[in-house]
Structures are given as structure tokens and as C-alpha cells.
Amino acid sequence: MLKFYTRETLTALTNIRKGELKFGQVANTVSSLDELKEKPQHYVLLGIPEDIGVRANYGKPGAAQAWKAALTSLCNIQQTLYCKADNMLILGEIDCSKQMQQAEILDTNDAHYAEKLGELVKQVDHLVAQVVEQIIAQGKIPLIIGGGHNNSFGNLKGASKGLEFPINCINFDAHTDFRALEHRHSGNGFSYAAEENFLDKYFIFGLHRNYTSQAVFDTLTKRSSKVQFSFFEDISVKNNKIFSEALKEAGNFCSHEPFGLEIDLDAVANMGSSAMTPSGFSLEECRQFLQYFSAKQHCTYIHICEGAPNRELFAGQVGKAISYLVSDVIS
């Protein structure tokens, strides 16, 4: 279920240089979940190396590689007074290897290909929820690197079960991922979480109007007391509201009670991701968003997903972008 990382695992990813101290040389590890309660660190880094949910949503694979790329980049940033690796534990990764292998051998021409992938997504859901629940039940904040956005369901289920009540969520995303309750995939994690009473209030920050169907808008309208959103176009194109006002709007709706924080890299312009966009927020705006909400008292977990290091010229940049986001949280 869970592959624990050791100091040796991190050292192998670290380019050690005389006169410098790197993140991978200092970061703390554990060998069991029971050890978490004994550690002073608040944040626990966890990887989910899969992209089955992306494929089940007819998207392009590659998100399975984001965890390794991010961790490699993170291990090689500098340990200083301003960026302290000892503020975080590196737990390891959810073992999705069995599901990934089964996904690879499925016949893409099978009329039920997507549904069969959806069954594998359900298995990953279970694994993710179990680990997230145990981390949160011990008073820690999981900092999760996906993987597809299908893992929002496992995150919300695990957090809700760990806290023993439904939680809120703020999602930095170009899409709602509130699609129909069909087979499980990366586009319906939040709708399933709401249906199963793990998700209470939900805010989508920076929704792109061009890629949201009328059916989804109709669903959001019916659920307006529990689901709200801001348009990317209103913030960054029409300038109807400034970025800081949009942050406050989302926070007022969701952040006064325990909430999960979801960041989909599809929302960042020209970022290597499963659904790359030429028009979106800058990485600096994404960092501002993350710093603003991760600092809030009720932030329960953080999930960064959909980065795809295999996309065109962005192999090195995706891991580096995620490492910036992780270091912003712990610093």
C-alpha cells in the first residue's frame, strides 16, 4: 500500500556538492505511520505515481511521472535558514504499481476500456484514502503530489474520515472536476466526494468558461449553496476582480472550517500538464494562491496534481515548479 522512503532513497536523488547542504541530505523520513505522532514536523510529503484516472477521462498520460520529477528537484534545492527541509517529513509513495501495470495491458479498443480503467481508479481511491486518513488522524498535514486529479476523491474521503466529518475544499483549477457520476476518472472526484458526503462546501478558483459544459453549469447552479466558483476570465482577462479579492472570496466561502487545498497544474499557463493551456494563471500567481491558503489555520491537506513531465519541452520544468510550491509551504 505504501512504499516508505529512507534517507538513502533521498541521498540517491541528491547531487551532493562540497560546501553546500541540500534538501535531500537533511529531510526526515519514517519507517511506519505510527512514527508520525512522535515527530514535531507538521507536513508529510506523499507521492501518488499514477495517471490511470487521467486516461479514464480521455486525457493524455504522463502525470505518473510528476512525483519522481518533483522529488528529484526538491532533493537538490538548498537547505538554508530560509528553506528548511527539517520542517517536513518525506513519507514515500502510494504503491500503484499493480494498478498501473493492469492499466497498461488493457485493450484501448475495448468498448469498455474507460470503465475498466475506472475500476482501477477505485482501487487507487481506497489506497489513497487509507493513508491520508491515518496521516490526518495523527494531527499532520499531508502534502500530496499526484498523479491525476481523480485523487481528490481519496484525499477528501481520507480527510473526512480522519476528522470524522465532511470537509470543505478550494480547488485552483481550469475545470470543475464535478462531472457526472459515471465510471471513476479525473473529472469526477469532487462530484463523487459530494455524493458520498465527504465534501461539504466546494470553491473552484479560476474556472475557464470555454471548457465547462452547460450541464456542469446547471449542476453548479442547483448546488449554489454548497458549490461556488470564480472565472479565470473575470480575474485575469476582464479584470472584473483583482487576484487578492478573488482569494478572499474563496476564503470567505470555505476556509473558516477545515478545508482541503487542491492545485491542478492545468490551470498554469504553458505548464507541462495533462491538459496544457496557453492561457492561464502564472506560476507566481499559483504560488501566491498556495501561500495564502496553506497558511490558514484550517488547511487540512494540500494536493498538487496533473503535472506531466513527459509533455514536450517541459520535462525539467514540471518538477522544478512543484518543488517551488512545496518549498513555499514549508518555508
C-alpha positions as CSV (number, residue, x, y, z in Angstrom):
1,M,0.0,0.0,0.0
2,L,2.8,2.4,0.9
3,K,6.4,2.5,0.0
4,F,8.4,4.2,2.8
5,Y,11.4,6.2,1.7
6,T,14.7,6.1,3.6
7,R,17.5,8.7,3.9
8,E,19.4,6.5,1.4
9,T,16.4,6.9,-1.1
10,L,16.8,10.7,-0.9
11,T,20.5,10.7,-1.0
12,A,20.5,8.7,-4.2
13,L,18.4,11.5,-5.8
14,T,20.7,14.3,-4.5
15,N,23.7,15.8,-6.3
16,I,26.0,16.3,-3.3
17,R,28.4,19.2,-3.6
18,K,31.2,20.2,-1.3
19,G,30.4,23.4,0.7
20,E,26.6,23.0,0.2
21,L,23.8,21.3,2.1
22,K,21.0,20.0,0.0
23,F,17.4,19.3,0.9
24,G,17.8,15.6,0.3
25,Q,20.7,15.4,2.8
26,V,18.6,16.9,5.6
27,A,14.9,15.8,5.1
28,N,13.5,13.5,7.7
29,T,11.9,10.1,7.0
30,V,10.0,7.5,8.9
31,S,9.6,3.7,8.5
32,S,6.0,3.5,9.7
33,L,2.9,5.6,10.0
34,D,2.9,5.1,13.8
35,E,6.1,7.1,14.0
36,L,4.4,10.2,12.8
37,K,2.9,11.0,16.2
38,E,6.4,11.2,17.7
39,K,7.7,13.7,15.1
40,P,7.4,17.5,15.5
41,Q,7.0,18.3,11.8
42,H,3.6,19.4,10.6
43,Y,3.9,18.5,6.9
44,V,4.2,15.0,5.5
45,L,5.2,14.6,1.8
46,L,3.4,11.8,-0.1
47,G,3.6,10.8,-3.8
48,I,0.9,9.2,-5.9
49,P,2.7,8.0,-9.1
50,E,-0.3,7.2,-11.4
51,D,-2.3,8.6,-14.3
52,I,-5.0,6.0,-14.6
53,G,-7.7,8.5,-13.8
54,V,-6.4,10.9,-16.5
55,R,-6.6,8.1,-19.1
56,A,-10.1,7.1,-17.9
57,N,-11.1,10.8,-18.5
58,Y,-9.7,10.5,-22.1
59,G,-6.7,12.7,-21.2
60,K,-3.1,12.3,-22.0
61,P,-0.9,10.2,-19.7
62,G,2.3,11.5,-18.0
63,A,1.1,12.6,-14.5
64,A,2.5,9.4,-13.1
65,Q,6.0,10.8,-13.6
66,A,5.4,14.0,-11.7
67,W,6.2,12.6,-8.2
68,K,9.7,11.4,-9.2
69,A,10.5,14.6,-11.1
70,A,9.3,16.8,-8.2
71,L,11.1,14.8,-5.5
72,T,14.4,14.8,-7.5
73,S,14.2,18.6,-7.9
74,L,13.2,19.1,-4.3
75,C,16.1,17.0,-3.0
76,N,18.5,19.3,-4.9
77,I,17.4,22.7,-3.6
78,Q,19.5,24.3,-0.9
79,Q,18.9,23.8,2.8
80,T,19.2,27.3,4.4
81,L,17.7,29.5,7.1
82,Y,15.1,30.4,4.5
83,C,14.2,27.0,3.3
84,K,14.3,24.4,6.0
85,A,13.9,20.7,4.9
86,D,13.6,19.7,8.6
87,N,10.1,21.3,8.6
88,M,8.8,18.3,6.7
89,L,8.8,14.6,6.7
90,I,9.1,12.7,3.5
91,L,6.9,9.6,3.8
92,G,7.1,7.9,0.5
93,E,4.7,6.9,-2.2
94,I,1.4,5.1,-2.6
95,D,2.1,1.8,-4.3
96,C,0.1,2.0,-7.5
97,S,2.4,-0.3,-9.5
98,K,-0.2,-3.2,-9.7
99,Q,-2.9,-0.9,-11.0
100,M,-0.6,0.9,-13.4
101,Q,0.5,-2.5,-14.8
102,Q,-3.1,-3.6,-15.2
103,A,-3.9,-0.3,-17.0
104,E,-1.1,-0.8,-19.5
105,I,-2.3,-4.2,-20.7
106,L,-6.0,-3.1,-21.2
107,D,-7.1,-3.0,-24.8
108,T,-7.7,0.6,-25.8
109,N,-10.1,-0.5,-28.5
110,D,-12.3,-2.3,-26.0
111,A,-15.7,-0.6,-25.9
112,H,-15.5,-0.8,-22.0
113,Y,-11.9,0.5,-21.8
114,A,-12.7,3.6,-19.8
115,E,-15.0,1.7,-17.4
116,K,-12.2,-0.9,-16.8
117,L,-9.8,2.0,-16.0
118,G,-12.4,3.4,-13.7
119,E,-12.4,0.1,-11.7
120,L,-8.6,0.5,-11.2
121,V,-9.2,4.1,-10.2
122,K,-11.5,2.9,-7.4
123,Q,-8.7,0.7,-6.1
124,V,-6.3,3.7,-6.0
125,D,-9.1,5.7,-4.3
126,H,-9.1,3.1,-1.5
127,L,-5.3,3.2,-1.1
128,V,-5.1,7.0,-1.0
129,A,-8.0,7.4,1.4
130,Q,-6.4,4.9,3.9
131,V,-3.1,6.7,4.0
132,V,-4.5,10.2,4.1
133,E,-6.9,9.3,6.9
134,Q,-4.0,7.9,9.0
135,I,-1.8,11.0,8.5
136,I,-4.6,13.4,9.4
137,A,-5.8,11.4,12.4
138,Q,-2.3,11.9,13.8
139,G,-2.5,15.6,13.5
140,K,-0.3,16.1,10.5
141,I,-0.9,17.8,7.2
142,P,-0.4,15.7,4.1
143,L,1.3,17.5,1.2
144,I,0.4,15.2,-1.7
145,I,2.0,15.1,-5.1
146,G,-0.1,13.4,-7.8
147,G,-0.9,11.8,-10.1
148,G,-4.2,12.7,-11.6
149,H,-7.0,14.9,-10.1
150,N,-9.0,11.7,-9.6
151,N,-7.0,11.5,-6.3
152,S,-9.1,14.4,-4.9
153,F,-11.7,11.9,-4.0
154,G,-9.3,9.8,-1.9
155,N,-7.9,12.9,-0.3
156,L,-11.4,14.1,0.7
157,K,-12.5,10.7,1.8
158,G,-9.4,10.2,3.9
159,A,-9.5,13.7,5.4
160,S,-13.2,13.4,6.2
161,K,-12.8,10.0,7.9
162,G,-9.7,11.2,9.8
163,L,-11.7,14.2,11.1
164,E,-15.0,12.4,11.3
165,F,-17.0,14.9,9.4
166,P,-17.3,16.3,5.8
167,I,-14.7,19.0,4.9
168,N,-14.6,21.9,2.5
169,C,-12.3,22.3,-0.4
170,I,-10.8,25.1,-2.5
171,N,-9.6,24.0,-6.0
172,F,-7.2,26.1,-8.1
173,D,-8.3,24.7,-11.5
174,A,-9.4,25.4,-15.0
175,H,-12.1,22.7,-14.7
176,T,-14.7,21.8,-12.0
177,D,-14.0,18.1,-12.0
178,F,-17.6,17.9,-11.0
179,R,-18.7,15.8,-13.9
180,A,-21.4,13.0,-14.0
181,L,-21.3,10.1,-11.6
182,E,-20.2,7.6,-14.3
183,H,-17.1,5.4,-14.1
184,R,-14.4,7.0,-11.8
185,H,-11.9,9.2,-13.5
186,S,-10.0,12.5,-13.0
187,G,-13.1,14.6,-13.9
188,N,-15.5,13.5,-11.2
189,G,-13.5,13.3,-8.0
190,F,-15.4,16.2,-6.4
191,S,-18.8,15.1,-7.5
192,Y,-18.3,11.7,-6.1
193,A,-16.9,13.2,-2.8
194,A,-20.0,15.4,-2.5
195,E,-22.3,12.4,-3.3
196,E,-20.8,10.3,-0.6
197,N,-20.8,13.1,1.9
198,F,-17.1,13.6,2.3
199,L,-17.2,17.1,0.7
200,D,-19.3,19.9,2.1
201,K,-18.5,23.3,0.6
202,Y,-16.5,23.5,-2.7
203,F,-15.0,26.5,-4.4
204,I,-13.4,26.4,-7.9
205,F,-10.8,29.2,-8.3
206,G,-10.2,30.4,-11.8
207,L,-12.6,28.3,-13.8
208,H,-12.3,28.5,-17.6
209,R,-15.6,29.2,-19.2
210,N,-14.6,27.6,-22.5
211,Y,-14.1,24.1,-21.0
212,T,-17.1,23.8,-18.7
213,S,-20.2,22.3,-20.2
214,Q,-23.7,23.7,-19.8
215,A,-24.7,20.5,-18.0
216,V,-22.0,21.1,-15.4
217,F,-23.0,24.8,-15.0
218,D,-26.6,23.6,-14.5
219,T,-25.4,21.2,-11.8
220,L,-23.4,24.0,-10.1
221,T,-26.4,26.3,-10.1
222,K,-28.6,23.7,-8.4
223,R,-25.9,23.3,-5.7
224,S,-25.0,27.0,-5.3
225,S,-25.4,27.0,-1.5
226,K,-22.5,24.4,-1.4
227,V,-20.6,25.0,-4.7
228,Q,-19.3,28.3,-5.9
229,F,-16.6,29.5,-8.4
230,S,-14.8,32.4,-9.8
231,F,-13.9,32.7,-13.6
232,F,-10.3,33.0,-14.7
233,E,-11.5,35.4,-17.3
234,D,-13.0,37.7,-14.7
235,I,-9.8,37.8,-12.8
236,S,-7.1,37.9,-15.4
237,V,-8.8,39.0,-18.7
238,K,-11.7,41.3,-17.9
239,N,-10.1,42.5,-14.6
240,N,-13.6,42.5,-13.0
241,K,-11.9,41.5,-9.7
242,I,-8.3,41.6,-8.7
243,F,-6.5,38.5,-7.7
244,S,-6.4,39.4,-4.0
245,E,-10.2,39.9,-4.0
246,A,-10.7,36.6,-5.6
247,L,-8.6,34.9,-2.9
248,K,-10.7,36.5,-0.2
249,E,-13.9,35.4,-1.9
250,A,-12.8,31.8,-2.0
251,G,-11.6,32.0,1.6
252,N,-14.8,33.5,2.9
253,F,-16.8,30.6,1.4
254,C,-14.6,27.7,2.5
255,S,-11.7,28.5,4.8
256,H,-13.3,29.2,8.2
257,E,-13.7,25.4,8.7
258,P,-11.4,22.5,7.9
259,F,-10.7,22.5,4.1
260,G,-8.5,20.7,1.6
261,L,-6.4,22.7,-0.9
262,E,-6.2,21.3,-4.4
263,I,-3.9,22.7,-7.1
264,D,-4.3,21.4,-10.7
265,L,-1.3,22.4,-12.8
266,D,-3.6,22.5,-15.8
267,A,-4.5,26.0,-14.5
268,V,-1.0,27.3,-15.0
269,A,-0.2,28.8,-18.5
270,N,2.3,26.7,-20.5
271,M,2.9,24.2,-17.7
272,G,3.6,20.7,-18.8
273,S,0.4,19.0,-17.7
274,S,-2.3,16.5,-18.8
275,A,-4.4,19.4,-20.4
276,M,-1.8,22.1,-21.2
277,T,-3.2,25.6,-21.7
278,P,-1.7,28.7,-23.4
279,S,-3.9,30.9,-21.3
280,G,-3.9,30.6,-17.5
281,F,-2.5,31.9,-14.3
282,S,1.2,32.4,-14.0
283,L,3.3,30.1,-11.7
284,E,3.8,33.2,-9.5
285,E,0.0,33.5,-9.0
286,C,-0.2,29.8,-8.2
287,R,2.5,30.3,-5.6
288,Q,0.6,33.3,-4.1
289,F,-2.6,31.2,-4.0
290,L,-0.8,28.3,-2.2
291,Q,1.0,30.6,0.3
292,Y,-2.3,32.4,1.1
293,F,-4.4,29.3,1.8
294,S,-1.7,26.9,3.2
295,A,-1.0,29.4,6.0
296,K,-4.6,29.4,7.2
297,Q,-5.4,27.6,10.4
298,H,-7.9,25.2,8.9
299,C,-5.9,24.0,6.0
300,T,-6.1,20.2,6.4
301,Y,-4.2,18.8,3.3
302,I,-2.6,20.1,0.2
303,H,-2.7,18.3,-3.2
304,I,-0.6,19.3,-6.3
305,C,-1.6,17.3,-9.3
306,E,-1.8,16.8,-13.1
307,G,1.8,17.8,-13.8
308,A,3.1,15.8,-16.8
309,P,6.9,16.0,-17.2
310,N,6.7,14.0,-20.4
311,R,5.0,16.9,-22.3
312,E,7.2,18.4,-25.0
313,L,9.9,20.8,-23.6
314,F,8.8,20.8,-20.0
315,A,10.4,17.7,-18.5
316,G,12.7,19.6,-16.2
317,Q,10.4,22.5,-15.5
318,V,7.5,20.5,-14.1
319,G,9.5,19.0,-11.2
320,K,11.1,22.3,-10.5
321,A,7.7,24.1,-10.5
322,I,6.3,21.6,-7.9
323,S,9.5,21.9,-5.8
324,Y,8.9,25.7,-5.7
325,L,5.3,25.1,-4.5
326,V,6.4,22.6,-1.8
327,S,9.2,24.9,-0.5
328,D,6.7,27.8,-0.3
329,V,4.6,25.8,2.0
330,I,7.3,24.6,4.4
331,S,9.2,28.0,4.5
